[in-house]
Amino acid sequence: MGLIRAAGVSVLMSVLAAAQAPVQFEVASIRASGDQQAGQASIGVHISGSQVRVAYFTLRDYVAMAYRLPANQVSGPDWMAQARFDIAAKLPDGGSANQVPEMFQGLLADRFELKTHRDSKVFPVYAIVVGRGGAKLQEHAANDDEKIVAGTVNVEATGSSNGVAIDVGGGSMFTLANNRVEITKATMAQVASTLTRVVDRPIIDATGLSGIYDLTLELTPEDYSATLIRSAVNAGVTLPPQALRVLDSASGDAFSAPLQKYGLTLDSRRSPLDVIVVDSMRKTPTEN
């Protein structure tokens, strides 16, 4: 009986170990990103079948993606927002796109010797809230061009002095150009997440709205210029001092007024948010 019990415990521990084994890429290649044209940046994530390709991400971006957080909730040395890498990887048999962030956790730990811990920090934030008159949003009207192939993820972002465009795939778009922000096919959580890319603090969704919407936010020329510069700074792009000086006199909140036509506004407050703290990390990966 003792042997049977011992064998049973051994089998059980093996099952538990297998269940708890971290999911990993079957194979992955990491290379420093090549130079892009001056004044421009193009980044993207493409997942099709078992193939995963990420281009021109900073190490801060990779850590943020791995832990499913915005990049401004990753705390680490400044150089993490400068060095950029391209990664090509293959999902293991049975792996799915939903598991890619956890696979990046393992890859970063293995190849960059990443060590982190979780924390919570109180941030100054903007909360998108519904005004007293109620929301006046337009629901998005879907069309056949927006169908997403199962298991496929495409997120591409391009930016230059002419504007910024983020294609999330499936018809979801964010465009900053011509003194306006155009957001297509987005939940309010996605609206908050995309606007966070172009302001000086995190934006959170406090509307309680559950629809999918289209929004066009008109900006003054001054606010547009400052928003374009902030988008570059938040993406880790190095700008000349004369461009950064524009932010010294710029409004921190360029969106409250444009949001009012939709019955929304931004409420400045302080809120605790989850943070990933990078304790240590290599600046370059170990060999492929």
Helices and strands as residue ranges (DSSP letters): H 2-20, E 27-32, E 41-48, E 51-58, H 59-66, G 71-73, E 74-75, G 78-81, E 84-90, G 97-99, H 100-111, E 115-130, E 138-139, G 144-146, E 153-160, E 163-169, E 172-177, E 180-186, H 188-196, E 203-205, E 213-218, H 221-234, H 241-244, G 245-249, H 256-259, G 260-262, E 264-280
